[in-house]
Amino acid sequence: MSKTRTNLLTFGYSGLLGDQFVLKQYKHMSVLSKKPTFKKNGWTDKQKHARVRFGIASLRASRLSKIPAVRQIYEKKIKPGQNILNLILQDVLSDNIKSVLSGINID
């Protein structure tokens, strides 16, 4: 994977390049990566479970991110290049959310 911050050739572009590379845009950088491959046989049971778990965690994190008390806690933790939703999602997936939100009424 190749990352760049100030390349005029890749600035503002995204998508598939040929049949080999994908150009992605993040907050302050462009990323050139290998084209993803997908199996023809579908998802394994473990992958299906992980996708469902991530979907539930994502929904929970988005709801938690709309609560002002929770946002206030995570605004103190945020670093450059991160956003509050990703930090909450990380804590929800690792079950750290219980310790972070202890003592806060989120009803």
PyMOL CGO cylinders between C-alpha atoms (Angstrom):
from pymol import cmd
from pymol.cgo import CYLINDER

trace = [
    CYLINDER, 0.00, 0.00, 0.00, 1.31, 3.40, -0.92, 0.3, 1, 1, 1, 1, 1, 1,
    CYLINDER, 1.31, 3.40, -0.92, 0.39, 6.58, 0.99, 0.3, 1, 1, 1, 1, 1, 1,
    CYLINDER, 0.39, 6.58, 0.99, 0.93, 10.16, -0.09, 0.3, 1, 1, 1, 1, 1, 1,
    CYLINDER, 0.93, 10.16, -0.09, -0.07, 13.52, 1.32, 0.3, 1, 1, 1, 1, 1, 1,
    CYLINDER, -0.07, 13.52, 1.32, 0.96, 16.07, -1.31, 0.3, 1, 1, 1, 1, 1, 1,
    CYLINDER, 0.96, 16.07, -1.31, 0.93, 14.35, -4.68, 0.3, 1, 1, 1, 1, 1, 1,
    CYLINDER, 0.93, 14.35, -4.68, -0.77, 16.47, -7.34, 0.3, 1, 1, 1, 1, 1, 1,
    CYLINDER, -0.77, 16.47, -7.34, -1.31, 13.46, -9.61, 0.3, 1, 1, 1, 1, 1, 1,
    CYLINDER, -1.31, 13.46, -9.61, -3.47, 11.58, -7.10, 0.3, 1, 1, 1, 1, 1, 1,
    CYLINDER, -3.47, 11.58, -7.10, -5.13, 14.47, -5.27, 0.3, 1, 1, 1, 1, 1, 1,
    CYLINDER, -5.13, 14.47, -5.27, -8.91, 14.24, -5.56, 0.3, 1, 1, 1, 1, 1, 1,
    CYLINDER, -8.91, 14.24, -5.56, -8.97, 10.98, -7.53, 0.3, 1, 1, 1, 1, 1, 1,
    CYLINDER, -8.97, 10.98, -7.53, -10.44, 7.72, -6.31, 0.3, 1, 1, 1, 1, 1, 1,
    CYLINDER, -10.44, 7.72, -6.31, -11.51, 4.42, -7.82, 0.3, 1, 1, 1, 1, 1, 1,
    CYLINDER, -11.51, 4.42, -7.82, -10.14, 1.50, -9.75, 0.3, 1, 1, 1, 1, 1, 1,
    CYLINDER, -10.14, 1.50, -9.75, -6.99, 1.96, -11.84, 0.3, 1, 1, 1, 1, 1, 1,
    CYLINDER, -6.99, 1.96, -11.84, -6.85, -0.63, -14.59, 0.3, 1, 1, 1, 1, 1, 1,
    CYLINDER, -6.85, -0.63, -14.59, -7.64, -4.02, -13.13, 0.3, 1, 1, 1, 1, 1, 1,
    CYLINDER, -7.64, -4.02, -13.13, -4.93, -4.02, -10.44, 0.3, 1, 1, 1, 1, 1, 1,
    CYLINDER, -4.93, -4.02, -10.44, -5.05, -0.99, -8.13, 0.3, 1, 1, 1, 1, 1, 1,
    CYLINDER, -5.05, -0.99, -8.13, -7.54, 1.04, -6.12, 0.3, 1, 1, 1, 1, 1, 1,
    CYLINDER, -7.54, 1.04, -6.12, -6.99, 4.70, -5.30, 0.3, 1, 1, 1, 1, 1, 1,
    CYLINDER, -6.99, 4.70, -5.30, -8.66, 5.81, -2.05, 0.3, 1, 1, 1, 1, 1, 1,
    CYLINDER, -8.66, 5.81, -2.05, -9.01, 9.22, -0.43, 0.3, 1, 1, 1, 1, 1, 1,
    CYLINDER, -9.01, 9.22, -0.43, -8.81, 9.69, 3.32, 0.3, 1, 1, 1, 1, 1, 1,
    CYLINDER, -8.81, 9.69, 3.32, -8.89, 12.94, 5.27, 0.3, 1, 1, 1, 1, 1, 1,
    CYLINDER, -8.89, 12.94, 5.27, -5.44, 14.23, 4.38, 0.3, 1, 1, 1, 1, 1, 1,
    CYLINDER, -5.44, 14.23, 4.38, -3.93, 11.57, 2.15, 0.3, 1, 1, 1, 1, 1, 1,
    CYLINDER, -3.93, 11.57, 2.15, -4.33, 9.44, -0.95, 0.3, 1, 1, 1, 1, 1, 1,
    CYLINDER, -4.33, 9.44, -0.95, -3.76, 5.68, -0.73, 0.3, 1, 1, 1, 1, 1, 1,
    CYLINDER, -3.76, 5.68, -0.73, -2.92, 3.36, -3.60, 0.3, 1, 1, 1, 1, 1, 1,
    CYLINDER, -2.92, 3.36, -3.60, -3.61, -0.29, -2.77, 0.3, 1, 1, 1, 1, 1, 1,
    CYLINDER, -3.61, -0.29, -2.77, -4.08, -3.64, -4.44, 0.3, 1, 1, 1, 1, 1, 1,
    CYLINDER, -4.08, -3.64, -4.44, -7.53, -4.42, -5.82, 0.3, 1, 1, 1, 1, 1, 1,
    CYLINDER, -7.53, -4.42, -5.82, -9.50, -6.57, -3.37, 0.3, 1, 1, 1, 1, 1, 1,
    CYLINDER, -9.50, -6.57, -3.37, -10.41, -10.09, -4.40, 0.3, 1, 1, 1, 1, 1, 1,
    CYLINDER, -10.41, -10.09, -4.40, -13.62, -11.85, -3.48, 0.3, 1, 1, 1, 1, 1, 1,
    CYLINDER, -13.62, -11.85, -3.48, -14.17, -15.58, -3.24, 0.3, 1, 1, 1, 1, 1, 1,
    CYLINDER, -14.17, -15.58, -3.24, -16.70, -17.14, -5.59, 0.3, 1, 1, 1, 1, 1, 1,
    CYLINDER, -16.70, -17.14, -5.59, -17.97, -19.52, -2.91, 0.3, 1, 1, 1, 1, 1, 1,
    CYLINDER, -17.97, -19.52, -2.91, -19.35, -16.78, -0.65, 0.3, 1, 1, 1, 1, 1, 1,
    CYLINDER, -19.35, -16.78, -0.65, -18.65, -16.02, 2.98, 0.3, 1, 1, 1, 1, 1, 1,
    CYLINDER, -18.65, -16.02, 2.98, -17.57, -18.61, 5.53, 0.3, 1, 1, 1, 1, 1, 1,
    CYLINDER, -17.57, -18.61, 5.53, -19.54, -18.97, 8.75, 0.3, 1, 1, 1, 1, 1, 1,
    CYLINDER, -19.54, -18.97, 8.75, -16.81, -17.15, 10.66, 0.3, 1, 1, 1, 1, 1, 1,
    CYLINDER, -16.81, -17.15, 10.66, -16.91, -14.25, 8.16, 0.3, 1, 1, 1, 1, 1, 1,
    CYLINDER, -16.91, -14.25, 8.16, -20.71, -14.07, 8.37, 0.3, 1, 1, 1, 1, 1, 1,
    CYLINDER, -20.71, -14.07, 8.37, -20.50, -13.91, 12.15, 0.3, 1, 1, 1, 1, 1, 1,
    CYLINDER, -20.50, -13.91, 12.15, -17.86, -11.16, 12.01, 0.3, 1, 1, 1, 1, 1, 1,
    CYLINDER, -17.86, -11.16, 12.01, -19.95, -9.13, 9.54, 0.3, 1, 1, 1, 1, 1, 1,
    CYLINDER, -19.95, -9.13, 9.54, -23.08, -9.37, 11.72, 0.3, 1, 1, 1, 1, 1, 1,
    CYLINDER, -23.08, -9.37, 11.72, -21.07, -8.48, 14.83, 0.3, 1, 1, 1, 1, 1, 1,
    CYLINDER, -21.07, -8.48, 14.83, -19.53, -5.46, 13.08, 0.3, 1, 1, 1, 1, 1, 1,
    CYLINDER, -19.53, -5.46, 13.08, -22.93, -4.31, 11.82, 0.3, 1, 1, 1, 1, 1, 1,
    CYLINDER, -22.93, -4.31, 11.82, -24.44, -4.42, 15.30, 0.3, 1, 1, 1, 1, 1, 1,
    CYLINDER, -24.44, -4.42, 15.30, -21.39, -2.67, 16.78, 0.3, 1, 1, 1, 1, 1, 1,
    CYLINDER, -21.39, -2.67, 16.78, -21.55, 0.00, 14.07, 0.3, 1, 1, 1, 1, 1, 1,
    CYLINDER, -21.55, 0.00, 14.07, -25.22, 0.70, 14.78, 0.3, 1, 1, 1, 1, 1, 1,
    CYLINDER, -25.22, 0.70, 14.78, -24.56, 0.87, 18.52, 0.3, 1, 1, 1, 1, 1, 1,
    CYLINDER, -24.56, 0.87, 18.52, -21.56, 3.17, 18.04, 0.3, 1, 1, 1, 1, 1, 1,
    CYLINDER, -21.56, 3.17, 18.04, -23.51, 5.56, 15.80, 0.3, 1, 1, 1, 1, 1, 1,
    CYLINDER, -23.51, 5.56, 15.80, -26.30, 5.81, 18.38, 0.3, 1, 1, 1, 1, 1, 1,
    CYLINDER, -26.30, 5.81, 18.38, -23.81, 6.36, 21.21, 0.3, 1, 1, 1, 1, 1, 1,
    CYLINDER, -23.81, 6.36, 21.21, -22.00, 9.06, 19.21, 0.3, 1, 1, 1, 1, 1, 1,
    CYLINDER, -22.00, 9.06, 19.21, -25.18, 11.17, 19.20, 0.3, 1, 1, 1, 1, 1, 1,
    CYLINDER, -25.18, 11.17, 19.20, -25.30, 11.37, 23.01, 0.3, 1, 1, 1, 1, 1, 1,
    CYLINDER, -25.30, 11.37, 23.01, -23.65, 14.65, 24.18, 0.3, 1, 1, 1, 1, 1, 1,
    CYLINDER, -23.65, 14.65, 24.18, -22.12, 13.14, 27.35, 0.3, 1, 1, 1, 1, 1, 1,
    CYLINDER, -22.12, 13.14, 27.35, -20.48, 10.36, 25.35, 0.3, 1, 1, 1, 1, 1, 1,
    CYLINDER, -20.48, 10.36, 25.35, -19.21, 12.79, 22.69, 0.3, 1, 1, 1, 1, 1, 1,
    CYLINDER, -19.21, 12.79, 22.69, -17.66, 14.93, 25.42, 0.3, 1, 1, 1, 1, 1, 1,
    CYLINDER, -17.66, 14.93, 25.42, -15.70, 11.94, 26.78, 0.3, 1, 1, 1, 1, 1, 1,
    CYLINDER, -15.70, 11.94, 26.78, -14.38, 10.95, 23.35, 0.3, 1, 1, 1, 1, 1, 1,
    CYLINDER, -14.38, 10.95, 23.35, -13.50, 14.49, 22.25, 0.3, 1, 1, 1, 1, 1, 1,
    CYLINDER, -13.50, 14.49, 22.25, -10.78, 14.41, 24.91, 0.3, 1, 1, 1, 1, 1, 1,
    CYLINDER, -10.78, 14.41, 24.91, -9.33, 11.16, 23.49, 0.3, 1, 1, 1, 1, 1, 1,
    CYLINDER, -9.33, 11.16, 23.49, -9.36, 12.05, 19.80, 0.3, 1, 1, 1, 1, 1, 1,
    CYLINDER, -9.36, 12.05, 19.80, -6.06, 12.32, 17.89, 0.3, 1, 1, 1, 1, 1, 1,
    CYLINDER, -6.06, 12.32, 17.89, -5.37, 13.83, 14.45, 0.3, 1, 1, 1, 1, 1, 1,
    CYLINDER, -5.37, 13.83, 14.45, -6.80, 11.66, 11.68, 0.3, 1, 1, 1, 1, 1, 1,
    CYLINDER, -6.80, 11.66, 11.68, -9.34, 9.98, 13.96, 0.3, 1, 1, 1, 1, 1, 1,
    CYLINDER, -9.34, 9.98, 13.96, -13.00, 10.68, 14.45, 0.3, 1, 1, 1, 1, 1, 1,
    CYLINDER, -13.00, 10.68, 14.45, -15.29, 10.09, 17.40, 0.3, 1, 1, 1, 1, 1, 1,
    CYLINDER, -15.29, 10.09, 17.40, -17.36, 7.40, 15.69, 0.3, 1, 1, 1, 1, 1, 1,
    CYLINDER, -17.36, 7.40, 15.69, -14.27, 5.26, 14.98, 0.3, 1, 1, 1, 1, 1, 1,
    CYLINDER, -14.27, 5.26, 14.98, -13.07, 5.54, 18.59, 0.3, 1, 1, 1, 1, 1, 1,
    CYLINDER, -13.07, 5.54, 18.59, -16.48, 4.52, 19.92, 0.3, 1, 1, 1, 1, 1, 1,
    CYLINDER, -16.48, 4.52, 19.92, -16.68, 1.66, 17.42, 0.3, 1, 1, 1, 1, 1, 1,
    CYLINDER, -16.68, 1.66, 17.42, -13.27, 0.43, 18.54, 0.3, 1, 1, 1, 1, 1, 1,
    CYLINDER, -13.27, 0.43, 18.54, -14.38, 0.43, 22.18, 0.3, 1, 1, 1, 1, 1, 1,
    CYLINDER, -14.38, 0.43, 22.18, -17.69, -1.27, 21.38, 0.3, 1, 1, 1, 1, 1, 1,
    CYLINDER, -17.69, -1.27, 21.38, -15.93, -4.06, 19.45, 0.3, 1, 1, 1, 1, 1, 1,
    CYLINDER, -15.93, -4.06, 19.45, -13.38, -4.60, 22.22, 0.3, 1, 1, 1, 1, 1, 1,
    CYLINDER, -13.38, -4.60, 22.22, -16.02, -4.40, 25.01, 0.3, 1, 1, 1, 1, 1, 1,
    CYLINDER, -16.02, -4.40, 25.01, -14.18, -1.41, 26.53, 0.3, 1, 1, 1, 1, 1, 1,
    CYLINDER, -14.18, -1.41, 26.53, -17.31, 0.70, 26.20, 0.3, 1, 1, 1, 1, 1, 1,
    CYLINDER, -17.31, 0.70, 26.20, -18.62, -0.50, 29.58, 0.3, 1, 1, 1, 1, 1, 1,
    CYLINDER, -18.62, -0.50, 29.58, -15.62, 0.84, 31.46, 0.3, 1, 1, 1, 1, 1, 1,
    CYLINDER, -15.62, 0.84, 31.46, -15.58, 4.12, 29.52, 0.3, 1, 1, 1, 1, 1, 1,
    CYLINDER, -15.58, 4.12, 29.52, -19.28, 4.80, 30.10, 0.3, 1, 1, 1, 1, 1, 1,
    CYLINDER, -19.28, 4.80, 30.10, -19.47, 3.65, 33.72, 0.3, 1, 1, 1, 1, 1, 1,
    CYLINDER, -19.47, 3.65, 33.72, -21.31, 6.23, 35.78, 0.3, 1, 1, 1, 1, 1, 1,
    CYLINDER, -21.31, 6.23, 35.78, -22.95, 7.94, 32.79, 0.3, 1, 1, 1, 1, 1, 1,
    CYLINDER, -22.95, 7.94, 32.79, -26.70, 7.84, 32.29, 0.3, 1, 1, 1, 1, 1, 1,
    CYLINDER, -26.70, 7.84, 32.29, -27.25, 7.28, 28.56, 0.3, 1, 1, 1, 1, 1, 1,
    CYLINDER, -27.25, 7.28, 28.56, -31.04, 6.90, 28.61, 0.3, 1, 1, 1, 1, 1, 1,
]
cmd.load_cgo(trace, "trace")
